[in-house]
Amino acid sequence: MLNNLSESNGLRPGRETLQTLWDQGFKGRKLLIEHTRIVDTFLSKAFSARPDAKGKMALIALGGYGRSELFPFSDIDVMLLYEPEVEDIVPGVAEIVFYPLWDAGLEVGHGVRTVEACLIDAKKDFFFQVALLDARFIQGSNSLFLQLKQEFVQNFLKGREKDFVCDMIAHRKERHRRFGANAYLLEPNIKESRGGLRDIHSIMWTSKVLSGLENIRSIKDVRLITGEEKNLLKESWDYLLQIRNRLHYINSRKNDRLFFEYQEEISTLLGYKDSNNMLGVEHFMREVHGHLQIIATTSNLFFENVVEVLDLSVCKKENKILEPGIEIIDCHIHLTETSFIKKRPYLLMRLFAHAARTGLPVHYNTMRLVRANLDLVDEKLRSSKHMAKPFMQILQGAKRPLDVLESLLDSGLLAAYIPEFSVIKSLAQHDIYHIHTVDRHLLQTVAELRDLEKEERRIFMALKSPRILYLAALLHDIGKGRGGHHAERGGEIVQTIGKKMGLSSKECECLSFLVQNHLYLVHIAMRRDLEDETLILKCSKEIQNIEQLNMLYLLTIADSRATGPNVWNDWKSSLVHDLYLRITLFLEGSEFYDYQRNQALDWMKHQIAIRLGDKGEESLAIMPDDYILGFTPEAIERHMQLKAGLADQPSLVLSEDKKTYWSLLVMAKDRTGLLARIFGILALHNLNVLSAQIFTLIDGTAIDVLDVKSSVNRGYYEQDWETLKKNLNLALDSRLGLTHRLAEKYRPVRSGDWQKCIKRQARVILNNEASDSYTIIEVYAEDRIGLLYDITRTLADLDINISRAKIGTKVDQVVDVFYVQDKKGQKISTPDLQKEIGNALLYAVNCGTV
């Protein structure tokens, strides 16, 4: 904000002073106060240049500037308040005060008003009301400023406290809806999200209206929050202030969203270091989420207290005794006999079981009692069936599962009951496809599972032990934050947890299996050829029985949906469902699976023969079984009709608009490097490949179906399909050089620096165990245009033939899988060649043409 100011106006040296103060350890509120003082000094000096304004005008700071929370690139909200009789000199005073700020390029929220105009604007705009609550006198007529405050209080606050609080609660709820309704988002808005600075401001504004409180120190005096809560709130407030300060500095503009690209830089600035199991940035974000949660919890308690004090509840339920010591009072669950906790500490869990069953929240004072008595949850209580039973009721039977589970988490009881959960409390995963911290993701998975009960009712009805599935949903990532493979670690950890909860050894084994294999179905569906019977047989042996398959399938969907909006889609869903059905048939008996497959194959051949007539027998003779089962009879008939056109040209390309993506049918005579040339042409025409089905008929005709999307947001009809077809024919006829064209097209946006390219995280894995006939090559890499061309061209250079390809993505990383053979049609078994292929692909991925 201040970098462009001239030395003469006194603000640029102030900006430099702020950086110096930061270096000296002023990182929170003290720094903002100093910034505010610098601007106050400048504005006071400017205003003083017009002595004729002093008695009839007042310079007022509003908003964050009024609260002395002036960040480096915050708007400077200033109001020039004046009496009507000096209206003629207002333009001149405004010019001398505001123009230097504008000339300096500052964002100035300015206003020129009389007291009457302020009251009119306040009536129209609730946010101007809260701005006036933060109003602070800078210079001029203090009596005019006091007049404004008095009339504002008289007209808008006195006797209208309930209206103000109702408006504040409504705006708070809408803000949470827009910016994040929980404090566990991995890229939080530290100002507007739940648990952000605005929640603290809401507390302060409401406190001022109710009791005339001027600062956080006096909140506890009216018992709206406790002294301990006040201290924690103040500490979290100061922590977020220093983060927002740094966000403004490093971005050189106003910014409140803690995006991934800023998290590492700020964590380094604040001195966070990597440990054996966690990155420094993950330590940092864990602390951020801890402070956000403190503010969110305290804010909830505060407003629940206010609603009760002002009698704003619209409860329509009758009070009711649920069991001795626990009652429904005013639509909240209350612990009415606190002495019962010492005698029956399992009541702590039963409180939340009642909340789950009724859909009502636990009262804030009861939540405080739970937190104060967590020490009662010892090893003996953790192994008690009196705790396990209500806990399972919470998991399986909650009317509003996410609400009650969040309360259980926020109260600390969940981690007290399952100590292993404390390791993942507020744990951030530094990737871009999870949107929540680990603990909140697990709660979301349980909620998604509850929704699946309606969608997959038939599968749920067949489960013998649904409680094991729900427990697996809650604990499937319990192994994170400990180093190593989290699924394997988690499988070991849940064995101990299950035993404490009284599960049988068989149930513990099932729970361990689900946690250890919760990524299994997605991994297989996205990276393996589902037409491979050997693969399906191996899967069925590993999963063992229908019960475990059903639970694993449901857990897979719930986990994926809970991860983020970009993780689960129709395409992935269809692949996983296809795999699920194939394994189901095999588990019902391999003979039954073979029978079903043969039945389907016979039916398809019959349908194809009917459609192709005299040419049916000849055409069927060149069709592999997996090709026949991979398309509809109508599609195969069309393929055979189009195939005749290859006599006159190297290839045929047909495109179809599928709305969210485009489908391409490419037919050509197979040859080494065919796939590389196809992928190269697609990259040349700004098309990203989403998935690929690759088939080769026995007569050497390649039939490939590719799902693609424009990398430059071009519409279907804007795409030059005719030129694409022409260029593909030229490339197949060796009359178009793809390598140099792609290099010319994309090299300007890449550094070409070998030292930089080798730092990218890429992996190549060769697997000879998963398939009987093929070597499977998995390539993990950052997504970029032309990546598939570089991979497939490299394989072609090594005379490696590609029979199948699975093109996938993990949002920030692609996972491309190829089923390949050497030029003799054999697996790649020579260690030297395996190593050569791996190194060549790593080079192609990291430093390829494009």
N, C-alpha and C positions, 0 to 999 in steps of 0.2 A: 504494500500500500504506500509506503513512504519512500521507496527507493528513488522515485523521480522528482522528489521535492528539492527545491533549491536550498542551499545552506542558509540563506538570509531569512527564511520564514521561521526558522527554529524547529522545524519538524524532522528534517533529515537527520540532524545530530541526535534527535530523540530516538529515531529508528535504530541508529547505531548503538545508542545507549541500551536499548532493549536487548540487543544481541549480547552486549557485554554483560548485562545483568543475568541473562540466561547462563552464560558461561561461568558466572560466579555462583550459580545455584538458585537463582530466582526463577522458578519454573511454573508456579501456579498462580494463585490469586495475587501475590505480591507483584508479579510482573505486569498483570493486567491493570492493577491500581496505578503503577508507575506510568504505564501507557496513557491511562485516563488523565493523570496529572499533567503529562506533557501537552495533550490536546486541550485540556482546561486552560492551561497557561497561555497557549497560543490564542484561543478564542477570547479569553478575558482581555488580553492585550489589544486584540482587534476591536472588541466592543468598546473598550475604554477610549478609543480614538474618536468616539462620538459622545462627548460629555452631555450633549443635549438629550440623549436617549436614556440616560441613567435613571431618572426619576419616574419615567412613564413606560419603560420597557424592561423586560427580563429575558435573559438568555437561559433556556432550560434544556438540560440533557434528558433524553428519553431512552426507553428500551435498554439494550445492553450497555450503552454508554451511560445511561442514568444509573444503572446498577454498578458502575465502575468495572464492568466486564468488557473492556474494549480490546478485542483481539487484533492482530496485525492487519487483517484485511476486512474487518467488520465494517458495516455501515455506521457512519457517525450520525446518529439521530439527534438533531438539534431543532428546537422550536424557538422562534422569536415571538414572545408574548408582548402585546402592546395595548395601551388604552386607546379608545377610538379617537380621542382628540389629537393624537400625534400621528394619525394615519399618513399625513403628507410626508413625514420624514422616514417612514418605514422602508421604502425602496432603497434609499441611500444607506441606511443601517444594514439592511440585508446584503447589499452589495459588498460592503466593507467586511462583513462577517463571513458570508458564504463563498464569494467569488474566489478568494485565495485557495480554499479547499478544492473547489471544482477545477481551478486552473492546475492544481497539483495532481489531478487525476483521481482524487479520492471519491469513494461512494458516500454521498451525503444524503441522508434522509432528512429533508428540511421541511419546516412548516412555519408559516407566518399567520398568527391567529390572535383574536381577542379572546377574553375569557368566555364570552357568549358563544363564539364560534367553536371553542373547544367543547363546550357542553353539547352543542348541536351535533358535532362529529362523534362525540362519545355515545350519543343516543343511537347513532346509525351503526357504529362499529365497535364490537366487543373488544377487538384487539387494540383499539385506541384507548379503551378503558384501562386495560392492563398496562399499556405504555405510560399512562398517567400515574398508575400506581408506582412506577419506577422513576417518576419525574424527580429531577435533582436540580437545585438552583446553582447556576454558575456565576452570573454577574448581572448587575442592574438593580431593578426594584424588587427587593425581597418581599415587600408588602403585597405587590401584585401577584407574586408567586404564591404566597400564603392564601390570598383571596381565591385563586384558582383551586387550590387544594381543598379549601373549606367548602366552596360551592360544589365541587365534584363529589366530595363525601356526602354532602347534604342531598344532592340530586340523584346519586346513583348507588350509594352504599348504605346509608343509614336507613334501617327498616327494610332494606331490600337484599339482605345478606343471602337469603335462601335462593333468590333468583340468580344472583351472581354465581353461587356455588353450583347450581344446576347447569348454568351455561358453561362453567369451567369444566365440569365433569363430562359434559357432552363433547366439548372441543377436545378434551384429553382423549376420550375414546376414539374420536375420528382421527386424531393425529396418530394414535397407535395403529389404527387400521391402515393408514397410508404409509407409515414409515417402518412398521414392524411391531407386532403385538406381543413380542416376547423379547427378553434380553439376551437371547442366545444366538442371534444372527452373526454369521462369520464376517460380514462386512457391515457392521452397524453404523447407523447415523448417530453419532454420539451427542448430537443436540436434540433430535426429534424422536428417535426410536424410544420404545419403552425402556426405562432405566437411564435415559439420556438427561442432559442438562435441563431440557424443558420441563421434565417432571419435577425437578427441584424448584424451578421458577414457579410452577403451578402451586407447589406447596407454599412458597413464599407469598405469592399473590393472595391466595386464599387466607393465609394467616393474617395478612395485613387487613383484609376486609373484615374478618371475624373479630380480631382482637387488637388491631392497630400495631401489630408486631413489625418491627423494622428490619430484623435480621434473624438468622437461623439460631443464634444463641438463645433467643427468648422463646423459641417454640415450646420447649419442654416446660416452661413456666405455666402454661395452660393445659399441660398433660395431653397434648395431641400426639406426641411421640415421647418415648422415654429418653432419659439422658444418654444411655448407651447407644440407642438408635440415632440420636442427634450427632454423637461423636463419629459414628461410622458413616453417617450421611455426609458430614463435613469433610471427612477424609476422602471419600469417593468423589465428592464435588471437586476438591482441589486436584485430584488425580486426572479427572476428565478435562479440567481447565488446561492443564499443561499439555495434554494430548492435542486438544483443539488448537492451542497456540502453535504447536509444531506443525500441524496439518496446514495451517495458513502459511507458515514460513516456507515449508518445502514445496508447496504448490504455487506460491506467489499469487494466491487469490483466495477468496472466501471458499472454504470447503469444509463440510462437516461429516462426510462419509469416509470411514476408515477403510478404503479400498486395499486390496491385496498389495498393490504396487507401493503403497506407502507404509504398510505394516512393518516390513523388514527394515526400512530406513529409520523409522521412529524407534523400533526396538533396539537398534544399534545405538542411536543417539542416547537412549535411556540406559544403556549399559547391559542389556540382556545378552546372555551367552548361551551357546549350544551346550547341551549335556548329552549323556550317553543315549537317552531315550527320547529327548525332545529338542527341537530347534529353539534357538533363542527367541525367535518370533512367536513360537507357540507358547513359551513361558510368558511372553509379553501379553499375548491375546487372552491367555487364561486369566491374567490379572485384570485385564480390561473387562472381561465378562463377569468376573467376580464383583467388581465395582458397579457395573451396570445392574447386576442382580440386587445388590444392596439397595441401590436407589429405587429400583422397581418395587421391591418388597416394602420398603419404608413408605414409598408413595402410596401403595395400595392400603397399607395399614392406616396411614394418615386420612385418606379420603373415606375409608370405611368408618373411621371414628367420627369424621365430620358429618357424614350422612346420618349416623346414629344420634349425634348431639343435636342436629337440626331437625331430627325426625323427618327425614326426606324419603324414608323407605316406603315402597309401595307393596309391601308384602301382603299376600292374600291367603297364606296358609295359616291354619290354626297351630298354636303351640302344642307340642306333643312330647311325651317322655318316650325315648327310644329304648332305653335300658337304664338301670340305676346309674346316675351320674352323668348321663348324656341325654340332652334334650334338643328339640327344635324350638327355637325362640326367634320370632321375627325373621323367619326364613333363613336362619343360620344354624349350624350345628354348634352347640355349646357344651363344654365340660362344666357341669354345674357343681360338682363336688370334687374340688381339687385334691382333697385328702385321699380320694380313692386311687390316685395315680401311684402312690407309694405301695399300696397293697396290691393293686392290679395294674401293673405298668403296661400290660398288653392293651389297655384302654386307649393308649396313644395310637395304635394301629386301627383299633375299632372305630375311632372317630372318623378316620378317612374312609373306612368301609361303609359307614353310614352316609358319608358325603357322596360316595360312589353310587350307592343304591338310590338315594333320594334326589341326586342332582343338585343338592344345596351346598353352598360353601361353608367351610369351617370359619367360625367367627374369629376376628383378628385377635381378641384377647386370649382365646383358646389356642391360636397359633403361637402366641407368645409363651403360653404355658408349655406347649410341646417343645419349643426350642430350649426352654429353661430346664427341661427334665430329660434331655437326651442321654444324660449319663446313666439313666436307669436301664438303657438298652445294652445289656452285657451279653456275654457268650451264652449264658443259661437262657436268657430271654430269646436270643436269636434262634435257639434250637427248640423253642416252644411251639407246639401246635396251635396255641392260643394266638400266636403272632402270624404263623404261616397261613392259617385258614382265612382271616380277614384280608391278608395281603393278596391271596389268590382271588378273593372276591373283588378286590379293587381292580386287578388286572383283567378279569373276565367279565365283570358285571356292571362296570361304571356306565351311567347314563351319559355322562360327558367325560370320557376317559382322559382327554388331554388336560382339562381343568383340574381334575382331582390328582392326577399324576404330577402336574407342575406344583400343586400345593404340597404334595408329599415330598417332592424334591426341595422346594424352597424352605420347608420347615426344618430340613436336615434329617428327618426321620428315615428317608430312603437310604442315605449313606450310613446312618447309624445302624440300621437293620442289615444292610449289605455293605460292610466296610470296603469291599473291593470297588464299590461304586465311587468312593471318594477319589480314586486315582483318575477317573474320567470326568469329575465334576468341573464344569466350565472349560473342559479341554477343547481347544480349537484345533481343527484339522486344516493345515495350510494347503488347501487345494481349492479349485474354483467350481467343483461340482457338488460339494456339500454346502448347504446353506445354513446349517445349524452346528452348534457345538455337539460333541459326542453325546453328552448326557441328554440334551434336548432331542437329538436325533432318535435316541432309543425310545423316548416317550412318544414321539411322533410315529414311530414304527408300530407301537402298540395301538395307537389310535387308528392308523391305516388298517391294521388287522381287524379291528372292530367293524370298520366299513366293509371289509371284504366278506364278513359274515353274511351280508345281504347279497352281494354280488356272486359269491361262490358258495351258495347255501348247500348245494349237493355235496361238495367236498367236505365242508364243515360238519355236516350231519353224519358223515362217515367216520369222523375222527373218534377214536376211543379215549384219547387223553388231550383234549384241547388246552388244558392248563399248562402242559409242557410246551406247547407251541407259543402260548402267550409269554411264558417265562423266557423262552428262547428269544422272542422279539425284544423283550426288555434288556436282555443280557448279551445279544449277539456280538456287540463291539466292546465287551468288557475287557478284552485283552489289549486294547489300545493304550498308548502312553507308557508301555513297559518295554518297548524295543522288540525286534523280531517280528515274526508273522503273527498278527493279532488274532487271526481266526484259530490258529493252533493253540496259542496261549490261552485264548478264551475257552477253548474246549476243555483244557485242564482246569481252569479256574472254576467253571460252573459245576464241575463234579463235586467240589467242596461245598459250594453254595447249595446245591440240590440236596446233599446229605443233611445239612443243617435244617433244611425246610421239611425234612421227613420224607423225601422221595425214595422210592425203592431203587435198588441197584439198576434194574432194567430201565426205569424212568430216567435215572441219572445218565446212563449210557445214551439214551435217546436225546436228552437235552444236550449232552456233549457233542453228539453227532451233528445236530442242527446248527450249533454255534460254530463248530469247526468247518462246516460245509455250507455256510449261508451264502457264499459267493459261487458255489459249484455250478448250479444250473445256468446262471448268466454266463459264466466262463465258458462252459461247453457250447451253449447255444450260439454265442457270438464268435467263437474261434474254431469250431470243429464242423466237419461235414456230417450233417444229420442223416444223410443217406447211408452212411457207413454202418453196416449191421454190427461189425466188431465193436465199434464205439458204443453203440446202444447196449450191447451185451455187457461191456465193461461197466457202464453206468449203472445198469440194473444190479450187477453184483455188488457194487460199492454202496448203493442206496439200500439194498437188501429186501425191503418190503414196501407194500402200498402205503401203509400208515406213515412211514418216514418220508416217502415221496410226496404224499399229499401235504404234510406239514412243511417240507422243504419248499415246495412250490408256492404255498401261501406266504411263507416267510420271505421268499425271494421278491414277490410282488410288493409286499408291505415295505420291505427294506428299500427297494428301489424308489418307490413313490415318496418315501419319507426323506430320501437323500436330497432331492431337488427337482424342480420342474423340467429340467433338461435331461434327466437320467432315464425316465421311463416313457416310452412312446409306443405307438401301435406296432411299429416294425419289430422292436425288441420284444414286445408282448407276444407277438405271433410266433417268433422264433422260440421263446421259452415255452410257450404253450404246445408247440409242435414237438419239442423235445420231451415235455411232460407226457404227452399222449403216447409217444413211441416207447418210452420207458415203462409206462403203465401196461401196454400190451405185452412187453417182454416179461414184466413181473407176474403177469397173469399166466405166463407160460410161453417159452420160446417157440413151442410148436404152434401156439395160438397166434403169436406174432407173425411167424412165417406164413401161417394160413391166411391171416388178414392181408399181409403184403402180397401174397400170391393172388388172392382174390382181387385186390385192387389192380394188380398188374394185368390179370386176365381181362378184367372189365375194361381197362384203358385200351388194351390192344384190340379188343372187339370193337370199341367205339371208333378207334382210329381207322381200323380196316374198313368199317362201314363208310366213313367219311372219304377215304382215299380211293375206294372202289378198286379198279383193276391194278392200281399201283400200290395197294395197301400192303401186300405181302413183301414186295421188293423194298418198300420204304421201312417197314417194321424190322427188316433184317439188319439195317444199319443203325438202329436206335438202341443205345444202352438203356438198361432198366431205369437207372436214376434219371435219365432224361425224360423217359415216358412218365414217370411218377412226379416229375418236377413241373409239369404244365398241364393245362386242360386239353381235352381232345380238340377243341376249337383252335387253341393256340398252336398245337402241333400241326393241324391241317394247314394253317396259315403259313407256318414255317416251311412246310414242304412245297407249298405253292411259290413262295418267295425264293426258295433255294434254286429254282431253275434260272433265276435272273443272274446268278453268279457266273454263268457261262460268258456273259458279255462285259463284266466289270469285276474289279478286285473285291469289292465289298458292297453290302447293302446296309443302310442305316435307317431305321424308322423311329420316330420320337412320338411320345404321348405325354400330354400335360396331366399330371396327377395332383394338381393344385399345390400341395406343399413340397412336391419334388417332381422331377421329370423322369420318365422311364425310356430307356433307349434299347432297342433290339439291334444288335450288330451281328451280321453274318459274313463270314469270309472263309477262304481256304486256310486251314491251320498251317502254321509254320513257326519256327523258333523266333521269338521276339514279337509275335502278333499282339499279345496283350500289351507289351511295352509301347508299341506304336499307337494302339488305341488310346491308352492312358495319356500318351504324349499329346495326341491331337485334342483330347478333352481339356488338358491343361492349357494348351495353346488358345483354346476358345473359352477360357475362364469358367470351366466346369469342375466342380468338386465331386468325386465319386463317393456316394454314401454306402452302396452295397453292390455286390457283383455276383451273378450266377453264371458259371462258366461250364459249357458242355461241348464235347467234341464227338460228332457222329463217327461211325466206323469208317466211312468213306473219306474222312478228313475234313469235314465241314465243321467249322467252329460256330456255335450259336451262343452268344453272350447277351445276357440281360443286365443292364447297368442302371441303377438309380442314381441320378445326378442332381446337382443344385448349382445355380449360378453363384460364382464367388464375388461377383460385382453387383449383386441385386438386380440383375436384368430380368425382365419378364419373358415368359415363354415365347411370345410372338416377336419379341425384340431380338431373340437369339438368331443368328445367321446360320440356320441349319444346312442350307444348300452349300455354303462355303465349307462348313465342317465336313460334309460328305465328300466334297471334291478334294479337300486336303487329306482326308483319310485314304482315298484311292491313290493319290499321289505318293503318300508315305509308304503304302503297301507295294507300290510299283517302284520304290527306291528312287523317287524323283523329288523328294522333299526332305531336307535335313532337319530333323526335329531338335537335335542337341543344340545347334547354334541358334535356331529360332527361339527356343525357350530361354537360352542364356541371354540373348539380346532383350527379350521381353521382360525378364524378371531380375536380371543381375543388378540393375541400379538400386533396387531396394534391399539388397543384401550386402554384407560387408565383404564376403569372400575371404575373410581372414581365417586361416587354418587354426590359429590359436583360439579364436572365439568359437569356431564351429565345434571343436572337440569338447567344449564345456557343456554342450547340450546333453540332456539326459536321454539316451537312446539305448535300446537293448535288442539283441538278436538271439533267438533261441531256436536250436534245431532239435527236433524230437523224432526219434525212430520207434518209439514204443506205442504211441497212440493209434497208429494205423498199420494194418498188415501189409499194405502195398506201397505206401507213400512215406516220404520224409515230410514232416510238417515243419514249416519255418514260420516263426512268429516274429514280427517286427514291431517294436514299440518306439514311437517317435513323436515329436511335436508335429502337429498338423501344418501343412503348407501346400500351396499349389504346386503340382508337379512331383510330389513325393512318390506317388505310385509309378510314375514314369521312370524315375531314377531307380526304384527298387526292381521293377520288372526288366528294365534294360540291363541292369547288372546281372540278373539271373540269366537273361538271354546270352550275354557275353560269355557266360560260363557254361553254355549249352545245357542249362537246366530247364526242363519242360514243366510248365504249370498246368495241372489238371483241374484244380479247384482253387477258389480264392474266397476268403471271408473278409470283407472290408468293414471294420468297426471303428468306434470312437468312444473315448472316455471323457468327452467334452474338451479337455485341454490336451489330450493325447490320443493319437490313433493307434489301433492295434490291428495290423494287417496280417492275415494268416494265409499261407499258401501251401497247398498239397503238391509236392513236386517229385520228379524222378530225374535221374541222369539221362544222358543221350541214349543209353542202352535200355531205358525203361525200367531201371532198378532203383532201389533206395540209395541214398547217399550215405555210404557206410565207411568210406575212407576218412580217417581222422584229419589228414592233411587237407583234403578237399573241404571238409566241414569247417575247418579253421579258416581256410581261404574265403569261403562263402560268407562266413560271419564277418570277417574283416572288411571284405568288399562292400557288404551291405551297410555296415556302420559308416564307412566313408561316404557311400551314396546318400545315406540318410542325413548325415551331418553336413556334408559339403558337396551336395550334388549340383547338377546343372542349374536347377531353378532356385 
